Amino acid sequence: MPEAPDWLPNAHAVKEWNRLAPILTANKLLTEGGLSALAHLCAMHGKIVQLYAAGEAPTASMAGTLQSMINDFGLTPVAQGKVKPHGGEEDKGNKFARNGKRTGTA
């Protein structure tokens, strides 16, 4: 599992990294190119948790940005169907893996 970047803003961000990185790695959703995006997701999460802990609310922009990043990694039930693992083979035993398309047809 990749280590959390040193620049994450607080312990909440590091904790989120340590929670998400193994999940995303195990599901082949975290690539070298995605490490920065995950770091920014965790940083935003950390800032939002810090605001809530101080009795404040995040801005709508902050909340929207976090939700967008969460969706990009397929971390919601709806988004899971839209994100595909990297480097994996299609499940040959799953007749639904190609959305009903037969091999060799248009």
VMD Tcl script that builds the backbone (N, CA, C; Angstrom):
set m [mol new atoms 318]
animate dup $m
set s [atomselect $m all]
$s set {name element resname resid chain x y z} {
  {N N MET 1 A 0.845 -1.178 0.000}
  {CA C MET 1 A 0.000 0.000 0.000}
  {C C MET 1 A 0.892 1.244 0.000}
  {N N PRO 2 A 0.572 2.213 -0.837}
  {CA C PRO 2 A 1.364 3.442 -0.844}
  {C C PRO 2 A 1.180 4.226 0.460}
  {N N GLU 3 A 2.256 4.852 0.905}
  {CA C GLU 3 A 2.193 5.641 2.136}
  {C C GLU 3 A 1.546 6.993 1.882}
  {N N ALA 4 A 0.914 7.513 2.912}
  {CA C ALA 4 A 0.275 8.831 2.822}
  {C C ALA 4 A 1.336 9.906 2.607}
  {N N PRO 5 A 1.033 10.899 1.767}
  {CA C PRO 5 A 1.989 11.990 1.556}
  {C C PRO 5 A 2.197 12.800 2.844}
  {N N ASP 6 A 3.384 13.345 2.995}
  {CA C ASP 6 A 3.712 14.147 4.178}
  {C C ASP 6 A 2.902 15.434 4.259}
  {N N TRP 7 A 2.422 15.927 3.125}
  {CA C TRP 7 A 1.760 17.228 3.103}
  {C C TRP 7 A 0.275 17.186 3.477}
  {N N LEU 8 A -0.273 16.005 3.759}
  {CA C LEU 8 A -1.686 15.971 4.158}
  {C C LEU 8 A -1.877 16.864 5.379}
  {N N PRO 9 A -2.992 17.625 5.420}
  {CA C PRO 9 A -3.121 18.710 6.398}
  {C C PRO 9 A -3.329 18.314 7.851}
  {N N ASN 10 A -3.835 17.105 8.112}
  {CA C ASN 10 A -4.097 16.746 9.504}
  {C C ASN 10 A -4.260 15.233 9.654}
  {N N ALA 11 A -4.435 14.796 10.896}
  {CA C ALA 11 A -4.556 13.367 11.189}
  {C C ALA 11 A -5.804 12.756 10.560}
  {N N HIS 12 A -6.868 13.548 10.405}
  {CA C HIS 12 A -8.086 13.029 9.775}
  {C C HIS 12 A -7.812 12.649 8.320}
  {N N ALA 13 A -7.023 13.451 7.644}
  {CA C ALA 13 A -6.676 13.174 6.243}
  {C C ALA 13 A -5.819 11.914 6.141}
  {N N VAL 14 A -4.864 11.771 7.041}
  {CA C VAL 14 A -4.001 10.584 7.036}
  {C C VAL 14 A -4.823 9.335 7.343}
  {N N LYS 15 A -5.734 9.455 8.297}
  {CA C LYS 15 A -6.591 8.317 8.647}
  {C C LYS 15 A -7.444 7.900 7.447}
  {N N GLU 16 A -7.958 8.872 6.704}
  {CA C GLU 16 A -8.768 8.563 5.524}
  {C C GLU 16 A -7.910 7.896 4.452}
  {N N TRP 17 A -6.681 8.366 4.274}
  {CA C TRP 17 A -5.754 7.720 3.333}
  {C C TRP 17 A -5.548 6.254 3.733}
  {N N ASN 18 A -5.269 6.034 5.025}
  {CA C ASN 18 A -5.017 4.674 5.509}
  {C C ASN 18 A -6.248 3.780 5.412}
  {N N ARG 19 A -7.417 4.370 5.376}
  {CA C ARG 19 A -8.652 3.606 5.200}
  {C C ARG 19 A -8.905 3.299 3.722}
  {N N LEU 20 A -8.739 4.307 2.855}
  {CA C LEU 20 A -9.101 4.146 1.443}
  {C C LEU 20 A -8.038 3.469 0.586}
  {N N ALA 21 A -6.770 3.764 0.817}
  {CA C ALA 21 A -5.713 3.224 -0.049}
  {C C ALA 21 A -5.749 1.696 -0.141}
  {N N PRO 22 A -5.908 0.967 0.968}
  {CA C PRO 22 A -5.966 -0.493 0.846}
  {C C PRO 22 A -7.208 -0.982 0.087}
  {N N ILE 23 A -8.330 -0.317 0.292}
  {CA C ILE 23 A -9.567 -0.699 -0.405}
  {C C ILE 23 A -9.405 -0.497 -1.902}
  {N N LEU 24 A -8.917 0.675 -2.284}
  {CA C LEU 24 A -8.753 0.989 -3.706}
  {C C LEU 24 A -7.678 0.122 -4.350}
  {N N THR 25 A -6.608 -0.159 -3.622}
  {CA C THR 25 A -5.544 -1.010 -4.149}
  {C C THR 25 A -6.053 -2.430 -4.357}
  {N N ALA 26 A -6.756 -2.966 -3.378}
  {CA C ALA 26 A -7.280 -4.331 -3.479}
  {C C ALA 26 A -8.251 -4.489 -4.639}
  {N N ASN 27 A -8.982 -3.431 -4.943}
  {CA C ASN 27 A -9.955 -3.479 -6.037}
  {C C ASN 27 A -9.383 -2.976 -7.360}
  {N N LYS 28 A -8.059 -2.790 -7.392}
  {CA C LYS 28 A -7.347 -2.343 -8.598}
  {C C LYS 28 A -7.892 -1.024 -9.143}
  {N N LEU 29 A -8.258 -0.133 -8.237}
  {CA C LEU 29 A -8.780 1.179 -8.616}
  {C C LEU 29 A -7.782 2.300 -8.341}
  {N N LEU 30 A -6.649 1.962 -7.755}
  {CA C LEU 30 A -5.642 2.973 -7.452}
  {C C LEU 30 A -4.393 2.697 -8.273}
  {N N THR 31 A -4.065 3.627 -9.153}
  {CA C THR 31 A -2.867 3.517 -9.980}
  {C C THR 31 A -1.866 4.576 -9.533}
  {N N GLU 32 A -0.672 4.503 -10.070}
  {CA C GLU 32 A 0.356 5.508 -9.771}
  {C C GLU 32 A -0.167 6.908 -10.083}
  {N N GLY 33 A -0.876 7.033 -11.194}
  {CA C GLY 33 A -1.420 8.327 -11.592}
  {C C GLY 33 A -2.539 8.820 -10.693}
  {N N GLY 34 A -3.186 7.926 -9.969}
  {CA C GLY 34 A -4.289 8.303 -9.101}
  {C C GLY 34 A -3.891 8.670 -7.685}
  {N N LEU 35 A -2.612 8.519 -7.360}
  {CA C LEU 35 A -2.172 8.805 -5.991}
  {C C LEU 35 A -2.404 10.260 -5.605}
  {N N SER 36 A -2.130 11.169 -6.519}
  {CA C SER 36 A -2.333 12.593 -6.231}
  {C C SER 36 A -3.812 12.895 -6.014}
  {N N ALA 37 A -4.664 12.312 -6.846}
  {CA C ALA 37 A -6.109 12.534 -6.695}
  {C C ALA 37 A -6.594 11.998 -5.352}
  {N N LEU 38 A -6.108 10.823 -4.953}
  {CA C LEU 38 A -6.486 10.276 -3.652}
  {C C LEU 38 A -5.990 11.182 -2.531}
  {N N ALA 39 A -4.786 11.697 -2.665}
  {CA C ALA 39 A -4.248 12.598 -1.641}
  {C C ALA 39 A -5.115 13.843 -1.507}
  {N N HIS 40 A -5.547 14.399 -2.625}
  {CA C HIS 40 A -6.404 15.588 -2.575}
  {C C HIS 40 A -7.779 15.256 -1.981}
  {N N LEU 41 A -8.308 14.085 -2.292}
  {CA C LEU 41 A -9.572 13.651 -1.687}
  {C C LEU 41 A -9.403 13.586 -0.167}
  {N N CYS 42 A -8.335 12.964 0.290}
  {CA C CYS 42 A -8.104 12.825 1.727}
  {C C CYS 42 A -7.862 14.173 2.396}
  {N N ALA 43 A -7.160 15.066 1.709}
  {CA C ALA 43 A -6.931 16.406 2.254}
  {C C ALA 43 A -8.251 17.145 2.433}
  {N N MET 44 A -9.115 17.069 1.433}
  {CA C MET 44 A -10.418 17.736 1.529}
  {C C MET 44 A -11.248 17.114 2.648}
  {N N HIS 45 A -11.226 15.795 2.741}
  {CA C HIS 45 A -11.936 15.101 3.819}
  {C C HIS 45 A -11.429 15.596 5.180}
  {N N GLY 46 A -10.108 15.678 5.322}
  {CA C GLY 46 A -9.522 16.133 6.584}
  {C C GLY 46 A -9.939 17.544 6.947}
  {N N LYS 47 A -9.964 18.428 5.958}
  {CA C LYS 47 A -10.371 19.817 6.214}
  {C C LYS 47 A -11.840 19.891 6.622}
  {N N ILE 48 A -12.685 19.099 5.968}
  {CA C ILE 48 A -14.117 19.112 6.284}
  {C C ILE 48 A -14.361 18.554 7.684}
  {N N VAL 49 A -13.699 17.463 8.046}
  {CA C VAL 49 A -13.848 16.904 9.395}
  {C C VAL 49 A -13.386 17.923 10.434}
  {N N GLN 50 A -12.301 18.615 10.138}
  {CA C GLN 50 A -11.781 19.636 11.051}
  {C C GLN 50 A -12.800 20.763 11.253}
  {N N LEU 51 A -13.453 21.171 10.173}
  {CA C LEU 51 A -14.485 22.206 10.288}
  {C C LEU 51 A -15.641 21.732 11.163}
  {N N TYR 52 A -16.125 20.521 10.904}
  {CA C TYR 52 A -17.226 19.987 11.712}
  {C C TYR 52 A -16.824 19.889 13.186}
  {N N ALA 53 A -15.598 19.463 13.455}
  {CA C ALA 53 A -15.123 19.345 14.838}
  {C C ALA 53 A -15.081 20.700 15.537}
  {N N ALA 54 A -14.897 21.763 14.770}
  {CA C ALA 54 A -14.864 23.123 15.322}
  {C C ALA 54 A -16.255 23.753 15.379}
  {N N GLY 55 A -17.281 22.980 15.037}
  {CA C GLY 55 A -18.644 23.497 15.073}
  {C C GLY 55 A -19.027 24.303 13.852}
  {N N GLU 56 A -18.248 24.205 12.803}
  {CA C GLU 56 A -18.522 24.930 11.565}
  {C C GLU 56 A -18.919 23.939 10.476}
  {N N ALA 57 A -19.497 24.478 9.427}
  {CA C ALA 57 A -19.880 23.644 8.286}
  {C C ALA 57 A -18.987 23.979 7.090}
  {N N PRO 58 A -18.712 22.986 6.249}
  {CA C PRO 58 A -17.937 23.280 5.038}
  {C C PRO 58 A -18.780 24.083 4.062}
  {N N THR 59 A -18.112 24.751 3.153}
  {CA C THR 59 A -18.850 25.463 2.108}
  {C C THR 59 A -19.469 24.441 1.164}
  {N N ALA 60 A -20.464 24.873 0.427}
  {CA C ALA 60 A -21.087 23.990 -0.562}
  {C C ALA 60 A -20.060 23.557 -1.602}
  {N N SER 61 A -19.160 24.447 -1.937}
  {CA C SER 61 A -18.110 24.122 -2.905}
  {C C SER 61 A -17.203 23.009 -2.382}
  {N N MET 62 A -16.832 23.088 -1.113}
  {CA C MET 62 A -15.985 22.048 -0.523}
  {C C MET 62 A -16.702 20.706 -0.516}
  {N N ALA 63 A -17.959 20.718 -0.084}
  {CA C ALA 63 A -18.729 19.478 -0.029}
  {C C ALA 63 A -18.920 18.893 -1.426}
  {N N GLY 64 A -19.187 19.747 -2.394}
  {CA C GLY 64 A -19.367 19.290 -3.770}
  {C C GLY 64 A -18.092 18.722 -4.356}
  {N N THR 65 A -16.974 19.358 -4.053}
  {CA C THR 65 A -15.682 18.872 -4.534}
  {C C THR 65 A -15.376 17.504 -3.946}
  {N N LEU 66 A -15.612 17.341 -2.647}
  {CA C LEU 66 A -15.371 16.050 -2.009}
  {C C LEU 66 A -16.268 14.978 -2.618}
  {N N GLN 67 A -17.541 15.292 -2.814}
  {CA C GLN 67 A -18.464 14.309 -3.388}
  {C C GLN 67 A -18.026 13.899 -4.787}
  {N N SER 68 A -17.569 14.852 -5.571}
  {CA C SER 68 A -17.091 14.559 -6.919}
  {C C SER 68 A -15.884 13.619 -6.879}
  {N N MET 69 A -14.953 13.879 -5.970}
  {CA C MET 69 A -13.771 13.028 -5.846}
  {C C MET 69 A -14.149 11.625 -5.374}
  {N N ILE 70 A -15.087 11.559 -4.440}
  {CA C ILE 70 A -15.558 10.262 -3.953}
  {C C ILE 70 A -16.151 9.464 -5.113}
  {N N ASN 71 A -16.942 10.122 -5.936}
  {CA C ASN 71 A -17.535 9.452 -7.097}
  {C C ASN 71 A -16.474 9.009 -8.095}
  {N N ASP 72 A -15.449 9.837 -8.295}
  {CA C ASP 72 A -14.387 9.495 -9.247}
  {C C ASP 72 A -13.704 8.177 -8.901}
  {N N PHE 73 A -13.616 7.873 -7.626}
  {CA C PHE 73 A -12.990 6.623 -7.199}
  {C C PHE 73 A -13.998 5.486 -7.027}
  {N N GLY 74 A -15.265 5.729 -7.345}
  {CA C GLY 74 A -16.270 4.676 -7.244}
  {C C GLY 74 A -16.586 4.298 -5.813}
  {N N LEU 75 A -16.584 5.276 -4.923}
  {CA C LEU 75 A -16.762 4.998 -3.501}
  {C C LEU 75 A -18.195 5.144 -3.009}
  {N N THR 76 A -19.145 5.225 -3.921}
  {CA C THR 76 A -20.559 5.196 -3.552}
  {C C THR 76 A -21.202 4.058 -4.336}
  {N N PRO 77 A -22.325 3.542 -3.865}
  {CA C PRO 77 A -22.967 2.449 -4.596}
  {C C PRO 77 A -23.279 2.788 -6.056}
  {N N VAL 78 A -23.738 3.991 -6.318}
  {CA C VAL 78 A -24.060 4.381 -7.692}
  {C C VAL 78 A -22.793 4.478 -8.533}
  {N N ALA 79 A -21.745 5.065 -7.974}
  {CA C ALA 79 A -20.502 5.262 -8.724}
  {C C ALA 79 A -19.746 3.958 -8.963}
  {N N GLN 80 A -19.976 2.943 -8.146}
  {CA C GLN 80 A -19.238 1.688 -8.287}
  {C C GLN 80 A -19.426 1.052 -9.657}
  {N N GLY 81 A -20.603 1.170 -10.217}
  {CA C GLY 81 A -20.857 0.588 -11.528}
  {C C GLY 81 A -20.207 1.349 -12.659}
  {N N LYS 82 A -19.747 2.554 -12.397}
  {CA C LYS 82 A -19.163 3.397 -13.440}
  {C C LYS 82 A -17.641 3.334 -13.472}
  {N N VAL 83 A -17.040 2.778 -12.435}
  {CA C VAL 83 A -15.584 2.739 -12.335}
  {C C VAL 83 A -15.115 1.317 -12.609}
  {N N LYS 84 A -14.126 1.187 -13.483}
  {CA C LYS 84 A -13.600 -0.121 -13.855}
  {C C LYS 84 A -12.193 -0.298 -13.294}
  {N N PRO 85 A -11.875 -1.496 -12.805}
  {CA C PRO 85 A -10.520 -1.757 -12.319}
  {C C PRO 85 A -9.500 -1.628 -13.442}
  {N N HIS 86 A -8.273 -1.294 -13.077}
  {CA C HIS 86 A -7.190 -1.167 -14.055}
  {C C HIS 86 A -6.387 -2.455 -14.104}
  {N N GLY 87 A -6.067 -2.898 -15.309}
  {CA C GLY 87 A -5.177 -4.028 -15.484}
  {C C GLY 87 A -5.800 -5.380 -15.233}
  {N N GLY 88 A -7.079 -5.439 -14.953}
  {CA C GLY 88 A -7.724 -6.717 -14.711}
  {C C GLY 88 A -8.322 -7.289 -15.976}
  {N N GLU 89 A -8.508 -8.586 -15.990}
  {CA C GLU 89 A -9.153 -9.227 -17.129}
  {C C GLU 89 A -10.650 -9.263 -16.891}
  {N N GLU 90 A -11.377 -9.260 -17.983}
  {CA C GLU 90 A -12.824 -9.365 -17.894}
  {C C GLU 90 A -13.179 -10.717 -17.298}
  {N N ASP 91 A -14.188 -10.769 -16.491}
  {CA C ASP 91 A -14.610 -12.011 -15.866}
  {C C ASP 91 A -15.261 -12.895 -16.918}
  {N N LYS 92 A -14.539 -13.919 -17.354}
  {CA C LYS 92 A -15.035 -14.781 -18.430}
  {C C LYS 92 A -16.221 -15.622 -17.990}
  {N N GLY 93 A -16.359 -15.881 -16.715}
  {CA C GLY 93 A -17.476 -16.671 -16.226}
  {C C GLY 93 A -18.734 -15.851 -15.994}
  {N N ASN 94 A -18.661 -14.550 -16.177}
  {CA C ASN 94 A -19.802 -13.674 -15.931}
  {C C ASN 94 A -20.421 -13.266 -17.258}
  {N N LYS 95 A -21.596 -13.809 -17.565}
  {CA C LYS 95 A -22.229 -13.503 -18.852}
  {C C LYS 95 A -22.698 -12.056 -18.934}
  {N N PHE 96 A -22.698 -11.342 -17.822}
  {CA C PHE 96 A -23.130 -9.949 -17.820}
  {C C PHE 96 A -21.950 -8.968 -17.893}
  {N N ALA 97 A -20.728 -9.475 -17.937}
  {CA C ALA 97 A -19.539 -8.626 -17.897}
  {C C ALA 97 A -19.442 -7.681 -19.088}
  {N N ARG 98 A -20.042 -8.044 -20.201}
  {CA C ARG 98 A -19.969 -7.202 -21.401}
  {C C ARG 98 A -21.296 -6.494 -21.663}
  {N N ASN 99 A -22.108 -6.311 -20.638}
  {CA C ASN 99 A -23.410 -5.647 -20.773}
  {C C ASN 99 A -24.272 -6.290 -21.843}
  {N N GLY 100 A -24.272 -7.607 -21.911}
  {CA C GLY 100 A -25.131 -8.335 -22.842}
  {C C GLY 100 A -24.604 -8.425 -24.259}
  {N N LYS 101 A -23.433 -7.845 -24.533}
  {CA C LYS 101 A -22.871 -7.900 -25.886}
  {C C LYS 101 A -22.103 -9.196 -26.065}
  {N N ARG 102 A -22.368 -9.865 -27.153}
  {CA C ARG 102 A -21.647 -11.093 -27.459}
  {C C ARG 102 A -20.312 -10.749 -28.089}
  {N N THR 103 A -19.354 -11.604 -27.891}
  {CA C THR 103 A -18.061 -11.370 -28.524}
  {C C THR 103 A -18.196 -11.574 -30.021}
  {N N GLY 104 A -17.524 -10.726 -30.771}
  {CA C GLY 104 A -17.547 -10.835 -32.219}
  {C C GLY 104 A -18.738 -10.177 -32.878}
  {N N THR 105 A -19.571 -9.467 -32.118}
  {CA C THR 105 A -20.715 -8.758 -32.703}
  {C C THR 105 A -20.572 -7.277 -32.438}
  {N N ALA 106 A -21.279 -6.502 -33.214}
  {CA C ALA 106 A -21.196 -5.043 -33.071}
  {C C ALA 106 A -22.051 -4.534 -31.961}
}
mol reanalyze $m
mol bondsrecalc $m
mol representation Tube
mol addrep $m
